[in-house]
Amino acid sequence: MTEFDTGASYRTRQNRYHELDRRARRYMGAVFGLLGYSAFSNFFVALAALVGAATQSAVNLGGVAISLVLGGLYTFGALRVWLKDDTRWWPVAIPACITLGLSALLVLVGRPVIWPFVINIALLVLVPLRRRAEAAAIANQPPSVADAFAPSVNTPPTQAE
């Protein structure tokens, strides 16, 4: 009809936006959950190594340090994903790639590990999916009431005297 007809088209766009936003939030929850699990498990491994060292005479400080650094990187990535709603790739990809490299090294040594491969490959797959879903949700965001009161782009700027 006219440009003032905001009936079904607005509701359809709003429903589409909410569906895309739900998808982006699901991806964000999955990335945050995997990062949180990885951070917790790395900190737990470091704690277990230190507690185990109390009952034994030797401690592997290199392994404890690697676990603490990886736990810190995973925690940083989880905080960026959850609190900052960050869609950049590096807070997730750096600890994931380090862990994949260490897991590949363990496979070459003869101690194969499966779960770090699965978790970190899932993280690396979810990052671009989440970024794409977030961009689609932003692109399909319906106009708000505040947009009606915003100055027009075609209005000339006022001169301050």
N, C-alpha and C positions, 0 to 999 in steps of 0.2 A: 504494500500500500504506500504509505508515506514514510518519511524518515523518522517520524515520531512513533511508529508502530514498534513497540518493544515487547510484544507478546511472546510468541513461541520461539522466535529466533534468539531472543535473549536467554530464555530458559534452556534452549538446546545448547547454546554456547556455554552457559553456566554449568550444565550437567557434564559437558565434555571437559571443561576445565577441572571440575571436581574429580572426575575419573582419572584424568592425567595426573592430578596432584596426589591422589591416592596411590597411583602406581609409583610415582617418585618417592613418596614416603615409605612404601614397602621396600623399595630398593635401598633407601637410606637406612631403614631398620636392619636389613640383611647385612649391609656393609658394616654398620655399627656393631651388630652382634658378632660377626666374624672377627672384627678388630678387637672387640672387648674380650672374646674368648682367647684370642692369640696373646693379648697382653697379659691376661690372668695366667695363662699356662706358662708363659715365659717367666713371669715373676715367681710363680710357684716352683718352677724348676730351679731357679736360683736359690730360693729359700730352702728347698729340699736338699740341695747340694751343700748349703752352709750348715744345716742341721745335721746332715749326714757326716759332715766333716767334724762335728763335735764328738761323734761316736768313733770316728776313725782318726788316724793321724794325718792323713793327706787331704788336701782340698784342691780341686781343679779351679784355680782362680780365673783362668782363661774362659772356661765354660760358664762360670758365674758371671763374668763381665759381659760376655756375649749375650747371655740370657737377659741381664739387666738392661743392656743397650737396646736389644730388640723389644723388650717389654716397654721401655720408654718410648721408642718409636711407634709401636702399635698404640700406646696410650695417647700419644700426640695425634696420631691419625684419627683415633676414635673421637677425641675431643673436637677436632676440626670438622669431622663429619656431623657430629651431633649438635654441638653448641654453635658453631659458626655456620652450619649448613653449607659447607665448602664443597664445591664440585670439582675442584682441581684434582689431578691425578696423582701428584707426587706424595701427599701425605699417606696414601694407601700403597702406592707402587714401590716406594723405597724399601720399607720393611718386608713387603711381600717378595720382592726380587732378592733381597739379602737372604731371606729364609729359603727361597727356592734354590739359590746358589749353595747354601750350606747343606740342604737336603740332597742336592745332586752330588756334592762332595762325599756325603755319607754313603750314598749308593755306590760311588766309585771305590770307597774303602771296604765295602762289603756289609754295611749295616743299613739295609734299605728301610726307609720310612715312607709311609703312604699318606698319612693325614696332613702333614705340612704341605705336600704337593696339592692335595685336593682343596684344602682351605685357601691357600694362596692363589691357586689358579682361579678358584671361584671369585676371590676378591678382584683379581685382575680382569675378569669377565664382567663383574658387576659394576665396576667404575664407569666404563663408557655407557652401559645401559642406563645407569642412574643419571649421568650427565645428559643423555638424550631425552630421557623422560622429564627431567627438570626443565630443559629448554622448551620442550613441547608444551608443558604446563604454563610456562611464562608467556609463550607466544599465543596461547588460547585463552588467556585471562580475560574475562569479560570486563567491559568498562565499568568503572565505579561512579558513584554519585559525585565524587570530588572532581572527576574529569569534566563534568558539566559546568563547574564554576571556575575552572582553570582558564587563564587567558588564552585566547586563540593564537595559533602559530602565525597567522597572517596579520595580526595587529602590529602596527609599527611601535617600536619602543618609545616611551615618553622621554623627553629631554629634561634633565635636572638642571635648574638654573642656579 
